[in-house]
């Protein structure tokens, strides 16, 4: 990779890390967290099924998926000339940005339900249970890049296709007769 590709990759990673910080705050803000009833013998969920865990993973997947789609479109539009660097940046930045978003969200939502007094209701921590959703941002960004690269025709120098003239298509039968 040349310097332009390295510069592009580093820029894309930096932007996706910054967006990951914001995504972590948004995830913490919108994702539901479980509530517990604190008893002397332990913690009990308030509901029958703790759907908050699945909903938190789902919100994380939606947020990072949207970031990946937007990143794929923006980077494709702005950085087509340095394709290798942009693709490497989308992959590395998507993984790093999603990991940072998860870390920020879990840090902000790190409630300790055991610290509450017995008989009270306490909010549980925000956790990412399905760790595979960390791949969604990078996967969405690369998929959008690939889709745009395959479907949109580009007019670049050197990528010309010339149709041969009809005279060039006919074989030279005179050369064959002279043998």
Secondary structure as GFF3:
##gff-version 3
##sequence-region A 1 179
A	DSSP	alpha_helix	3	30	.	.	.	ID=ss1
A	DSSP	beta_strand	35	39	.	.	.	ID=ss2
A	DSSP	beta_strand	42	45	.	.	.	ID=ss3
A	DSSP	alpha_helix	52	78	.	.	.	ID=ss4
A	DSSP	three_ten_helix	80	82	.	.	.	ID=ss5
A	DSSP	alpha_helix	83	108	.	.	.	ID=ss6
A	DSSP	three_ten_helix	113	115	.	.	.	ID=ss7
A	DSSP	beta_strand	121	123	.	.	.	ID=ss8
A	DSSP	three_ten_helix	131	135	.	.	.	ID=ss9
A	DSSP	alpha_helix	136	151	.	.	.	ID=ss10
A	DSSP	alpha_helix	166	169	.	.	.	ID=ss11
A	DSSP	alpha_helix	173	177	.	.	.	ID=ss12
###
